[in-house]
Amino acid sequence: MLEWIAIACVAILLAVIRSRFKVSGTEKPTDIAPRGPNSPLKDEVSIERTRSVALICKPSALANYLLKNCSTFTNYSPRVGWSWRASAVLQSLHEMCWCYGNPVHFVRDNLLLSDDGLVALDWAYPAHQMRRRTSSHSTCPVLLIIPNSFGKITRNVLKLCQTALSHGYLPAVFNRRSHNGTPLTTIKLQQFGDPADLREAVRYIRYRQPASKLYAVSESTGSGLLLSYLGECGSSSYVTAAVCLSPVFRCQSWFENGLCWSMQWALLLYQKMCLSRYRTALSSIIRTDTLFSTSSLRCLEEVLFCQTEQVGCASTAPTVTRISTAASWEAYWERNEALRDVDEVAIPVLSVCAQDDPVRGNAQSTVPWELFESNPHFFLLLTERGGHCGFSTHCEENATGPANPMTEPNSVTVTRGANWSHRALLEFFKATTDFIAAEERTKQLTAKRKGLGGVAGGRVFRHRSVSTCKRVPMCSHNIHAIYNWQRSYTR
């Protein structure tokens, strides 16, 4: 109850303090997409301009395919006029804090990690369906959802689970240690961008659903973990495609510059409430009195992960303490910055962002424009409005009817009540999957024309012994089967 009272107070303060937002319905639509300070020439970047959304990326065969087949990319119509949904701040608070009649049920798997820690996977099922586990022989694609780094399961995540179920996906929400009711069995919390726990969770998903394709979606600051995982694992990530919703790209700067005081106060209060449950256990590795007296997200992160070696030390020599803390802070982000290994990412990644995002900050300084303009694996879908994980549209209505489990996997149909960003990411997954399949067919046809699959080869095959003809089972996420389309994809 205290949590919701605090959030309500924050919402009222934000509505009063940040009441200046665009409400005029007569504004002319933006004709030019915002660009970074060092923008390349027009022939070096592909930009699809519409009334309020732009796709920014490096020219490639996949980029052209996306522009041709993803109609959602070009039909975003944000709320305007005298509506609270026209405010970036209010619609962001609505998606992050407002209650949502849960349309899905979750079945939890607690995963015991190699160091005896626990993380949890919450598998989503329609509310009308009996709670039973999916067969390991199921071919439904798995959608791995990574919430924000504070462990709050938002309205946006629940709506994404509902939409994914209605399109034939099997959603699984990844919960870090101590997040969302996951027991803390070791005196260790997961660092901001440490993908070790996520790597073990992906291995479990592949073990449980060996015949399913794996897609990944991250929300807000959870994108730091997803991008870290994709960068460290490279072509061994076993993820077909990924999407980041309202990501925070420059994570160290985000912690250092901070949010507006009201948002920072609300997030800080929520994180302290979650950590207070483990106050006694954490006191053996950190100074809990310092932890619960911090006044910023940066100070909280520093106390949790950068000052553990100072427990039990004397309070003297403050100059040495400041120097070691600063060094630890820089070293911490060398290991946890989301974009540290971005050049190793080997799958298509779509980032959906809004210019007026009040959490990420100013787009000109917080969006890595050069990444999208030079790396063919990254795509930026930038909207004029939308807030943080908001993207409210005129046609958005309440969802009608339960999710249909018989829907064909990877099919994308118009769903009433579905968030625009959710429809866009599902279209992106379908388009990339179809593109990969088309490239595979082209490659096989080319091989046959070169005689690799001709009559002579077939004759030799028939005369082989039975033992050499035995078919070896192959995981559907075989690395070579997924990534051998990159040459044509990046051309």
C-alpha positions in Angstrom: 0.0 0.0 0.0 2.8 2.4 0.9 4.3 1.8 -2.6 1.1 2.9 -4.4 0.6 5.9 -2.2 4.2 7.0 -3.0 3.7 6.5 -6.7 0.4 8.4 -6.6 2.1 11.3 -4.9 4.8 11.3 -7.5 2.3 11.2 -10.3 0.5 14.3 -8.9 3.8 16.1 -8.4 4.8 15.4 -12.0 1.5 16.5 -13.4 1.8 19.8 -11.6 5.6 20.4 -12.2 5.8 19.2 -15.7 2.4 20.3 -17.0 3.9 22.1 -20.0 3.6 19.6 -22.8 2.5 19.8 -26.4 -1.2 19.8 -26.7 -1.9 21.7 -29.8 -3.7 19.7 -32.4 -2.8 22.1 -35.2 0.9 21.5 -35.3 2.4 20.7 -38.6 3.8 17.2 -38.9 7.6 16.8 -38.6 9.0 16.3 -42.1 12.6 15.6 -41.2 13.8 13.0 -38.8 16.1 14.3 -36.0 19.7 13.4 -36.6 22.9 13.2 -34.6 25.5 16.0 -34.7 27.8 14.0 -37.1 25.2 12.7 -39.6 26.5 11.1 -42.8 25.4 12.0 -46.3 22.0 10.9 -47.5 23.3 8.1 -49.6 24.9 6.5 -46.5 21.8 6.1 -44.4 18.3 4.9 -45.1 15.6 7.1 -43.6 11.9 6.4 -44.1 10.0 9.6 -43.3 6.4 9.6 -42.3 4.3 12.0 -40.4 5.7 11.2 -37.0 8.1 8.2 -37.2 11.4 7.5 -39.0 13.4 4.3 -39.5 17.1 5.1 -39.2 19.6 2.5 -40.3 22.4 1.6 -42.7 21.3 0.6 -46.2 21.0 -3.2 -46.6 18.8 -5.9 -48.1 17.1 -6.5 -44.8 16.5 -2.8 -44.3 14.7 -2.6 -47.7 12.7 -5.7 -46.8 11.6 -4.2 -43.5 10.5 -1.0 -45.2 8.5 -3.0 -47.7 6.8 -5.5 -45.4 6.4 -3.7 -42.0 3.4 -1.5 -42.4 3.3 -0.7 -38.7 6.5 1.2 -39.1 4.7 3.9 -41.1 1.2 4.2 -39.5 1.9 5.6 -36.1 -0.5 8.3 -35.1 0.3 9.6 -31.6 -2.3 11.3 -29.4 -2.6 15.0 -29.8 -5.0 17.7 -28.4 -6.3 18.0 -24.9 -5.7 14.5 -23.7 -3.6 13.3 -20.8 -2.1 10.7 -23.2 -0.6 13.5 -25.2 1.8 14.1 -22.3 5.0 12.1 -22.5 5.3 12.1 -18.7 1.8 11.1 -17.9 1.6 8.3 -20.4 5.0 7.0 -19.3 3.7 6.9 -15.7 0.6 5.2 -16.8 2.5 2.4 -18.5 5.0 2.0 -15.7 2.8 2.4 -12.6 -0.9 2.0 -13.3 -2.6 -1.2 -12.4 -3.6 -3.5 -15.2 -6.3 -6.3 -15.0 -3.9 -9.2 -15.5 -5.1 -11.0 -18.7 -2.5 -13.8 -18.3 -1.4 -16.2 -15.8 2.2 -17.1 -15.0 3.8 -20.4 -14.2 7.2 -19.9 -12.5 10.4 -21.9 -13.1 13.1 -21.1 -10.4 16.5 -21.8 -12.0 19.4 -22.9 -9.8 22.5 -21.3 -11.2 26.1 -22.6 -11.1 26.9 -20.5 -8.0 23.7 -21.7 -6.2 21.9 -18.4 -6.9 18.3 -18.3 -8.2 16.7 -16.5 -11.1 13.1 -17.1 -12.3 11.4 -17.5 -15.6 7.6 -16.7 -15.5 5.9 -18.4 -18.4 2.7 -16.6 -19.5 -0.5 -18.4 -20.4 -4.0 -17.1 -21.3 -6.3 -16.5 -18.4 -8.8 -19.0 -19.7 -6.3 -21.8 -20.2 -5.5 -24.3 -17.5 -2.1 -23.8 -15.9 0.0 -26.5 -17.5 3.5 -26.6 -18.9 4.1 -26.5 -22.7 5.3 -29.7 -24.2 9.0 -29.8 -25.1 7.9 -30.8 -28.6 6.1 -27.5 -29.1 7.3 -25.4 -32.0 5.8 -22.1 -30.8 8.4 -19.4 -30.8 9.6 -18.3 -27.4 9.6 -14.6 -26.6 12.0 -13.8 -23.8 11.1 -10.6 -22.0 13.6 -8.7 -19.9 11.9 -6.1 -17.7 13.6 -3.0 -16.4 16.6 -3.3 -14.1 14.6 -2.4 -11.0 12.5 -5.5 -11.2 9.2 -3.8 -11.6 6.7 -5.7 -13.8 5.0 -2.9 -15.5 1.7 -2.6 -17.4 3.7 -2.5 -20.6 5.2 -6.0 -19.9 1.8 -7.5 -19.1 0.3 -6.0 -22.3 3.2 -7.4 -24.3 2.6 -10.9 -22.8 -1.0 -10.6 -23.8 -0.3 -9.5 -27.4 2.5 -12.1 -27.8 0.1 -14.9 -26.7 -2.5 -13.8 -29.2 0.0 -14.1 -32.0 1.2 -17.6 -31.1 4.3 -16.8 -29.1 5.2 -18.3 -25.7 6.3 -15.4 -23.5 8.8 -15.9 -20.7 9.6 -13.1 -18.3 13.2 -13.1 -16.9 13.5 -12.1 -13.3 16.9 -11.3 -11.8 18.0 -12.4 -8.4 15.7 -11.0 -5.7 13.4 -9.4 -8.3 9.6 -9.9 -8.4 9.6 -12.4 -5.5 12.6 -14.4 -6.6 14.4 -15.7 -3.4 17.9 -14.4 -2.8 19.8 -17.5 -1.9 23.3 -16.1 -2.2 24.7 -12.8 -1.0 25.1 -11.6 -4.5 23.0 -9.2 -6.6 23.2 -9.1 -10.4 25.2 -6.2 -11.7 23.6 -3.9 -14.3 25.1 -5.4 -17.4 26.3 -8.8 -16.3 24.8 -11.4 -18.7 26.0 -14.5 -16.8 22.7 -15.3 -15.3 20.8 -14.5 -18.5 23.1 -16.9 -20.4 22.2 -19.8 -18.1 18.5 -18.9 -18.5 18.8 -19.1 -22.3 20.4 -22.5 -22.0 17.5 -23.7 -20.0 15.0 -22.3 -22.5 16.8 -24.2 -25.3 16.7 -27.4 -23.2 13.0 -27.0 -22.5 11.9 -25.8 -26.0 14.6 -27.3 -28.4 12.3 -27.0 -31.4 11.3 -23.4 -30.9 12.9 -20.2 -32.2 13.9 -17.7 -29.6 13.3 -14.0 -29.8 14.1 -11.4 -27.1 12.5 -8.1 -26.0 13.8 -5.7 -23.3 12.1 -2.8 -21.6 13.7 0.5 -20.5 16.9 -0.1 -18.5 16.6 -3.8 -19.1 18.0 -3.2 -22.5 21.4 -2.8 -20.9 21.4 -6.5 -19.9 20.1 -7.7 -23.3 22.6 -5.7 -25.3 25.4 -6.9 -23.0 24.3 -10.5 -23.6 24.1 -10.1 -27.4 27.5 -8.4 -27.4 29.3 -11.0 -25.3 27.8 -14.0 -26.9 27.9 -12.8 -30.5 26.8 -15.4 -33.0 26.3 -17.9 -30.1 23.4 -16.0 -28.5 20.8 -18.4 -30.0 18.5 -15.5 -30.4 17.0 -15.0 -33.9 16.1 -11.3 -33.5 15.8 -8.8 -30.6 13.9 -5.6 -29.8 14.7 -2.9 -27.2 11.7 -0.8 -26.1 12.6 2.7 -25.0 16.2 1.6 -24.2 18.8 3.6 -22.2 21.9 3.4 -24.3 24.6 5.4 -22.4 24.0 3.8 -19.0 26.9 5.3 -17.1 25.9 8.8 -18.2 22.3 8.1 -17.3 23.2 7.2 -13.7 25.6 10.2 -13.4 23.3 12.9 -14.9 20.2 11.5 -13.2 16.5 12.0 -13.8 14.3 14.8 -12.6 14.1 14.7 -8.8 10.6 13.3 -8.6 11.2 10.3 -10.9 14.5 9.6 -9.3 13.0 9.8 -5.9 10.2 7.3 -6.9 12.7 4.8 -8.4 15.0 5.1 -5.5 12.2 4.6 -3.0 11.0 1.5 -4.8 14.5 -0.1 -5.0 15.1 0.6 -1.3 11.8 -1.1 -0.4 12.8 -4.2 -2.4 16.3 -4.3 -0.8 15.0 -3.8 2.7 13.8 -7.4 2.8 17.5 -8.5 2.6 18.9 -5.9 4.9 20.4 -8.3 7.4 21.9 -10.6 4.8 23.4 -7.7 2.8 24.9 -6.1 5.9 27.7 -8.7 5.7 29.1 -7.3 2.4 27.9 -3.7 2.2 27.2 -0.8 4.6 23.4 -1.0 4.8 23.2 2.3 6.8 24.9 4.0 3.9 22.8 2.1 1.4 19.4 3.2 2.8 20.5 6.8 3.3 21.6 7.4 -0.4 19.9 10.2 -2.2 20.5 9.2 -5.9 20.4 6.2 -8.1 24.2 6.6 -8.8 25.0 6.5 -5.0 22.8 3.4 -4.6 24.5 1.6 -7.4 27.9 2.6 -6.1 27.2 1.3 -2.6 25.8 -2.0 -3.9 28.6 -2.8 -6.4 31.6 -0.5 -6.0 32.3 -0.3 -2.2 32.0 -3.8 -0.9 35.7 -4.0 -0.1 35.3 -1.1 2.3 33.2 -2.9 4.9 34.9 -2.9 8.3 37.4 -0.2 7.3 37.9 2.8 9.5 36.1 6.0 8.7 39.3 7.9 8.4 41.2 8.9 5.3 38.2 10.2 3.3 40.5 11.3 0.4 41.6 7.7 -0.2 38.0 6.5 0.0 36.9 9.0 -2.7 39.7 8.0 -5.0 39.1 4.3 -4.7 35.3 4.8 -5.2 35.8 6.8 -8.3 38.2 4.2 -9.7 35.7 1.4 -8.8 32.9 3.3 -10.5 34.8 3.6 -13.8 35.9 0.0 -13.6 32.3 -1.1 -12.9 31.0 0.5 -16.1 33.9 -0.9 -18.1 32.3 -4.3 -17.3 28.7 -3.3 -17.5 28.2 -0.6 -20.1 25.6 -1.9 -22.5 27.4 -0.9 -25.7 30.9 -2.1 -24.7 30.8 -5.1 -27.1 28.2 -3.8 -29.5 30.4 -4.6 -32.6 30.1 -8.3 -31.7 26.3 -8.4 -32.0 25.4 -10.7 -34.9 21.6 -10.6 -35.1 19.1 -7.9 -36.2 18.2 -5.6 -33.3 15.4 -3.0 -33.4 15.3 -0.1 -31.0 11.9 1.7 -30.6 12.4 5.2 -29.1 10.5 8.4 -28.7 12.1 11.9 -29.0 10.1 13.1 -25.9 11.2 10.2 -23.7 11.4 11.8 -20.2 13.4 8.9 -18.7 16.2 8.5 -21.3 16.6 12.2 -21.8 17.4 14.4 -24.8 17.6 12.3 -28.0 20.5 14.3 -29.5 22.9 13.5 -26.6 21.6 10.1 -25.5 21.0 8.2 -28.7 24.2 6.7 -30.4 23.4 7.9 -33.9 26.6 6.6 -35.3 25.7 3.0 -34.3 22.6 2.9 -36.3 24.1 4.8 -39.3 27.1 2.5 -39.6 26.2 -1.0 -38.1 23.9 -3.0 -40.4 22.6 -5.1 -37.5 21.0 -2.2 -35.7 17.7 -0.4 -36.6 16.2 2.7 -34.9 12.5 3.3 -35.1 12.2 6.9 -33.8 8.9 8.5 -33.1 8.1 12.1 -32.6 6.0 11.4 -29.5 5.4 8.4 -27.3 7.1 9.0 -23.9 8.8 6.1 -22.2 7.3 2.7 -23.2 4.1 4.6 -23.9 3.4 5.1 -27.7 -0.3 5.7 -27.2 -2.3 6.1 -30.4 -5.7 7.3 -31.4 -7.0 3.8 -32.3 -5.9 2.2 -29.1 -8.8 0.6 -27.3 -9.3 -2.0 -24.6 -8.4 -5.5 -25.6 -11.3 -7.7 -26.6 -11.5 -11.4 -26.1 -9.0 -13.9 -24.8 -5.8 -14.8 -26.5 -6.1 -17.4 -29.2 -3.6 -20.2 -28.7 -4.3 -21.6 -32.1 -2.9 -18.5 -33.9 -0.2 -19.4 -36.4 3.2 -18.6 -35.0 4.9 -15.5 -36.3 1.7 -14.3 -37.9 0.9 -10.6 -37.4 -2.7 -9.4 -37.5 -4.2 -6.2 -36.2 -5.2 -6.7 -32.6 -7.5 -4.2 -30.9 -5.9 -2.8 -27.8 -2.4 -3.8 -28.7 0.2 -1.2 -28.1 1.7 0.2 -31.3 5.3 -0.6 -30.3 4.2 -4.2 -29.6 2.7 -4.6 -33.1 5.8 -3.1 -34.6 8.1 -5.5 -32.8 6.0 -8.5 -33.8 6.1 -7.4 -37.4 9.9 -7.0 -37.1 10.2 -10.5 -35.9 8.0 -11.9 -38.7 9.9 -9.9 -41.4 13.3 -10.9 -40.2 12.3 -14.6 -39.9 10.8 -14.5 -43.5 13.9 -12.8 -44.8 16.2 -15.4 -43.3 14.0 -18.2 -44.7 14.1 -16.6 -48.2 17.9 -16.3 -48.0 18.2 -19.9 -47.1 16.0 -21.0 -50.0 18.1 -18.9 -52.4 21.3 -20.4 -51.1 20.0 -24.0 -51.5 18.8 -23.2 -55.0 22.2 -21.8 -55.9 23.9 -24.9 -54.5 21.6 -27.2 -56.6 22.4 -25.2 -59.8 26.1 -25.6 -59.2 25.6 -29.4 -59.1 25.9 -30.0 -55.4 22.5 -31.5 -55.2 22.4 -33.1 -58.7 21.7 -36.6 -59.9 25.2 -37.9 -59.5 25.3 -36.8 -55.9 22.0 -38.6 -55.3 23.3 -41.9 -56.8 26.4 -41.9 -54.5 24.2 -41.2 -51.5 21.9 -44.2 -52.3 24.9 -46.6 -52.3 26.2 -45.6 -48.9 25.7 -47.8 -45.9 22.8 -47.4 -43.5 25.0 -46.2 -40.7 26.4 -43.3 -42.7 22.9 -42.3 -43.8 21.5 -42.1 -40.3 20.1 -38.6 -39.7 21.6 -36.8 -36.8 19.2 -34.7 -34.7 19.9 -31.0 -35.0 18.8 -28.2 -32.8 16.7 -25.6 -34.6 19.1 -22.9 -33.2 22.1 -24.3 -34.9 24.5 -21.4 -35.2 25.3 -21.9 -38.9 21.6 -22.3 -39.8 20.8 -18.9 -38.3 23.7 -16.7 -39.3 24.8 -17.8 -42.8 22.5 -15.2 -44.3 24.6 -12.3 -43.2 26.4 -11.7 -46.4 23.3 -10.9 -48.4 21.7 -9.2 -45.4 24.5 -6.7 -45.0 25.1 -6.0 -48.7 
